[in-house]
Amino acid sequence: MLVLPAELTHAQAGPCSRMLAQALRAEPGPQAVADASALRHFDSSALAVLLDCRREALALGKTFAVRGLPHRLRELAGLYGVAELLPAPPEA
């Protein structure tokens, strides 16, 4: 599982995106799940990081989902028209 930090703003976006991409390449399995439940302080850069992660996952032939996306970030994704690109993982 890919874990997002508690703070993800423009200042952290680049390093966080690189760290998640590296973790994604090392993670076995057909599905990549990003855990966003720790996010407390974020801006639209968090969406950019998640979309970069999704793009990397798809390039590796994996599906992509986001667990624990904060309500405010889900609303922002809807406003930008990208909410459907960040689905919740299927229930086990």
N, C-alpha and C positions, 0 to 999 in steps of 0.2 A: 504494500500500500504506500502511496505517495502522500506524505503529510505536509500540509501547508503550515507556515508559521502563524503566530498570533497577530503579527503586524505585516501587512503586505501592501505597501504604497509604491509610488514611482521610484523612491530611493532604493527599495529592496527588490524591485521587479527583475532586473537583469540577473543578479546573482541567484535569486530564487529560481528563475526559469532555467538557468544552466544546471543548478543542482538537481531539479526535478527531471530534466532531460537525461542527465547522467544516471539517476536512480531508475528511470524508466527503461533505459537500455539494459541495465543490469537485472531488472526484475523479470523472472520467468513467467510463463503463462500467457494465455490469450487475452486476458482482460487487465486493463489498467484502471485502478480506482484511486482517485485523489480524495483525501480526507480533509475537508475544509472546516471541520467543526471547531478547530482552535482559533480561527480568524476572529479577531475582535476589532482591530483597527485596520481599515483597508480603504482603497479608492478604486477607480475603474481599472487601474493597473492590475489588480487581482484577476479581473476578467481576462485581460491580455495574457497573463501567465497561464491561466487555465486553458485558454484557447491554443496557446503555444504547446502546452502539454498534450492536448487532444490531437493537434496536428502531428506531433512526434509519435504518439501512440498509433495513429492510423498509418503513418509511414512505416511503422514496424509491424503492421498487420494485426494490431490489437484493437479491441473495442475500448471505449473510454466512458467513464462515469464519475460523478462527483458525489461523495457522501457528506452530509452535514453542511450543505451550502447555507450560509446565513440568509435569513429572510430578506434583509436589505440588499444583499448581493444578488439574490434571485430576482428581486424587483428591478435592479439595475440591468441585469441580463435581459429581462423582458423589454425594458425600455429601449435597449440597443438592438433588440431583435435576434439575440443569440441564445436565449434560454433553452431552446430545443437542442442546442449543441452540447449542453451540459446536463445530461439526464442523471437521475439518481440511479444507483446500481439496482439490479433486480433483487427482490427479496429472496433470501435463502430458504 
